[in-house]
Amino acid sequence: MSMLIFLTGFMGSGKSTIGLQLAEALEIGFWDLDQLIQDQEGRSISEIFDQDGQRYFRKIERDTLRELPVKLEGDAVIATGGGTPCYYDNAQVLNMMGTCIYLDLEPEHLYQRLSEENEGRPLIANKSKEEISKIIEEMLHERIPFYLAATYKVDANRSVEAIVQQILYLLNE
């Protein structure tokens, strides 16, 4: 059975960046769940949200997640979408399929990142900085219980290298 490592956390918490580095360090594959969905659908996440709505996207996300063990050959690090563990029974599925790591980033760091790069993020696209701050606060409050269902919680308020080293340590415990 292959080893799957899932990175969860709020949008902008560094799942893709850290996932790539972690996969490199472990010499295994890296996959981004949102990218897999975009490839499968032939359109961006924003287009899916705009054309078919969040409910449709969450169903596709759930189905894609459940198909991962069959689709992926060998060990892999998978960056999930920010809302992935918060819908259906995805949090439990992530933990059953592999090791789930929550990247915990302080709200002010999320705000800094997301207010600079909100394009392509349908939940905050075209929002003012004040609106983004309020969305982060409200969504984090709703999502934290789901994020905390992960196997491990890692402080993501540090350098990518420090985070990757901590994850490697936890995986070898």
MIDREN-108208 format. One record per residue (C-alpha): x negated, y negated, z negated; residue in three letters. Coordinates in steps of 0.1 Angstrom, whole numbers, always signed. Last residue first. Layout:
<pts>
PT,px,py,pz,vexlum
PT,X,Y,Z,ALA
...
</pts>
This chain:
<pts>
PT,px,py,pz,vexlum
PT,-83,-92,-148,GLU
PT,-97,-93,-112,ASN
PT,-67,-112,-97,LEU
PT,-69,-138,-125,LEU
PT,-106,-145,-118,TYR
PT,-99,-149,-81,LEU
PT,-71,-173,-89,ILE
PT,-93,-193,-112,GLN
PT,-120,-195,-85,GLN
PT,-95,-206,-59,VAL
PT,-83,-234,-82,ILE
PT,-118,-246,-89,ALA
PT,-127,-246,-52,GLU
PT,-95,-265,-43,VAL
PT,-104,-292,-68,SER
PT,-82,-298,-98,ARG
PT,-46,-307,-105,ASN
PT,-34,-272,-93,ALA
PT,-32,-257,-128,ASP
PT,-23,-221,-122,VAL
PT,+8,-202,-133,LYS
PT,+6,-164,-129,TYR
PT,+30,-136,-123,THR
PT,+56,-161,-109,ALA
PT,+90,-165,-127,ALA
PT,+77,-200,-137,LEU
PT,+84,-212,-102,TYR
PT,+121,-203,-105,PHE
PT,+124,-221,-138,PRO
PT,+105,-251,-123,ILE
PT,+129,-255,-94,ARG
PT,+158,-276,-107,GLU
PT,+136,-300,-127,HIS
PT,+111,-301,-98,LEU
PT,+140,-310,-74,MET
PT,+152,-339,-96,GLU
PT,+118,-355,-102,GLU
PT,+105,-349,-66,ILE
PT,+137,-364,-52,ILE
PT,+135,-394,-74,LYS
PT,+99,-401,-64,SER
PT,+108,-396,-27,ILE
PT,+137,-420,-30,GLU
PT,+114,-447,-45,GLU
PT,+89,-442,-18,LYS
PT,+116,-446,+8,SER
PT,+130,-416,+27,LYS
PT,+126,-409,+64,ASN
PT,+116,-373,+58,ALA
PT,+120,-361,+22,ILE
PT,+140,-329,+25,LEU
PT,+131,-323,+61,PRO
PT,+93,-322,+56,ARG
PT,+78,-327,+90,GLY
PT,+69,-362,+83,GLU
PT,+65,-369,+45,ASN
PT,+27,-372,+45,GLU
PT,+16,-403,+25,GLU
PT,+46,-403,+1,SER
PT,+42,-366,-3,LEU
PT,+6,-366,-14,ARG
PT,+8,-394,-39,GLN
PT,+42,-382,-52,TYR
PT,+29,-346,-57,LEU
PT,+0,-361,-77,HIS
PT,+24,-381,-98,GLU
PT,+46,-350,-103,PRO
PT,+17,-330,-117,GLU
PT,+8,-299,-97,LEU
PT,+15,-263,-108,ASP
PT,+5,-238,-82,LEU
PT,+26,-207,-90,TYR
PT,+10,-174,-82,ILE
PT,+30,-143,-72,CYS
PT,+13,-110,-70,THR
PT,+30,-85,-47,GLY
PT,+62,-72,-32,MET
PT,+81,-69,-65,MET
PT,+71,-104,-77,ASN
PT,+81,-120,-44,LEU
PT,+114,-101,-44,VAL
PT,+122,-113,-79,GLN
PT,+117,-149,-70,ALA
PT,+136,-143,-37,ASN
PT,+168,-132,-54,ASP
PT,+189,-157,-34,TYR
PT,+172,-191,-33,TYR
PT,+147,-207,-56,CYS
PT,+116,-186,-48,PRO
PT,+114,-200,-13,THR
PT,+121,-237,-21,GLY
PT,+85,-250,-16,GLY
PT,+79,-227,+13,GLY
PT,+57,-197,+7,THR
PT,+19,-195,+14,ALA
PT,+11,-158,+20,ILE
PT,-23,-143,+11,VAL
PT,-27,-109,+29,ALA
PT,-38,-73,+26,ASP
PT,-32,-49,+54,GLY
PT,-8,-52,+84,GLU
PT,+19,-78,+81,LEU
PT,+52,-72,+98,LYS
PT,+65,-43,+76,VAL
PT,+55,-59,+43,PRO
PT,+68,-93,+56,LEU
PT,+103,-82,+65,GLU
PT,+118,-92,+32,ARG
PT,+103,-127,+35,LEU
PT,+116,-132,+70,THR
PT,+151,-123,+59,ASP
PT,+150,-147,+30,ARG
PT,+136,-175,+51,GLU
PT,+162,-169,+78,ILE
PT,+189,-171,+52,LYS
PT,+174,-202,+37,ARG
PT,+172,-219,+71,PHE
PT,+209,-212,+78,TYR
PT,+219,-227,+44,ARG
PT,+196,-257,+50,GLN
PT,+214,-268,+82,GLY
PT,+217,-254,+117,ASP
PT,+205,-282,+141,GLN
PT,+188,-307,+117,ASP
PT,+175,-281,+92,PHE
PT,+162,-258,+121,ILE
PT,+147,-289,+138,GLU
PT,+129,-299,+107,SER
PT,+116,-264,+102,ILE
PT,+102,-266,+137,SER
PT,+114,-246,+167,ARG
PT,+108,-213,+184,GLY
PT,+128,-194,+158,GLU
PT,+102,-166,+152,GLN
PT,+72,-190,+155,ASP
PT,+89,-215,+132,GLN
PT,+98,-188,+107,ILE
PT,+62,-175,+107,LEU
PT,+49,-210,+102,GLN
PT,+72,-216,+72,ASP
PT,+60,-183,+57,LEU
PT,+23,-193,+61,ASP
PT,+1,-164,+66,TRP
PT,-35,-157,+56,PHE
PT,-54,-125,+63,GLY
PT,-81,-109,+40,ILE
PT,-117,-116,+33,GLU
PT,-110,-123,-4,LEU
PT,-128,-157,-2,ALA
PT,-113,-164,+32,GLU
PT,-78,-155,+19,ALA
PT,-84,-178,-11,LEU
PT,-95,-207,+11,GLN
PT,-66,-204,+35,LEU
PT,-41,-200,+6,GLY
PT,-56,-231,-12,ILE
PT,-49,-253,+18,THR
PT,-15,-237,+26,SER
PT,-2,-237,-10,LYS
PT,-16,-272,-18,GLY
PT,+11,-286,-41,SER
PT,+26,-307,-13,GLY
PT,+60,-290,-13,MET
PT,+66,-276,-48,PHE
PT,+50,-243,-58,GLY
PT,+45,-207,-47,THR
PT,+15,-188,-35,LEU
PT,+22,-151,-27,PHE
PT,-6,-125,-29,ILE
PT,+1,-93,-10,LEU
PT,-20,-62,-16,MET
PT,-13,-34,+9,SER
PT,+0,+0,+0,MET
</pts>
